[in-house]
Amino acid sequence: MNDKQNHLLELVMFDISYVISNCDYEYSSDEKKYLNVILDRYSDEDKELLKLRTQFLDSILEKGIDEVKKFVVNLSKSLKNKIDDDMKIAYLELFKEVIMLDESVHENERILYRLLCKQWEQNSSI
């Protein structure tokens, strides 16, 4: 993958992580730390763009779980043939860690994780 593709993949994975970590509509301090770790990797200009992106993602979250499910399904479908199984498994493990940050699994998180597993033809471990 070239740098542009890697950057786009990173943004898509950020989007998925963000909506999964917030679909329980509780934003724990550990989830905030996770977001800050991601933001710290970017320049100030890119941080501002990511913050705008989170506002967009928040608007999707505000529409409810059905809209969030559509969003995640569309993103995961777009990636299905662009990443290999090893990468899918690695990202699913990352998403699982994001879900477990607040030490509980909300039903919305479980639903989204299972949707991703189904889209990527992987077994759900939640």
C-alpha positions, 0 to 999 in steps of 0.5 A: 500500500502506498502512503495515501492508501495507508492514511485512508485506511488509518482514518477508516479504522479511526472512524470504526474505533470511535463509533464502537467506543462511543456506541454505548453512549458513555465516554469513559476516561480510558476511551478519552486516553485512547483518543488522545494517544491517537491524536498525539500521533498527528500534527496540529493541523491533522489533529484539527481535522480529526477533531472535525471528523469526530464531530461528524462521527458524533452526528452519526452516533446521535442518530441512533444505533441503526444509523451507526450499524449502517455506517459500520457496515458500509465502512467494513464492506469498503475494506473487505477486499483491501485488507488481508485476513491477518490485518482484519484479525489484527484490527478486530483485536484492536476493536475488541481492546477498544470495547474492553477499555471501560471493562464492560461490553454494551450490547451496541458494542457487541452488535457492531463487533459482530457485524464487523466479524460477519463482514470480514468473515471472521469468528466473533470472540465477544 
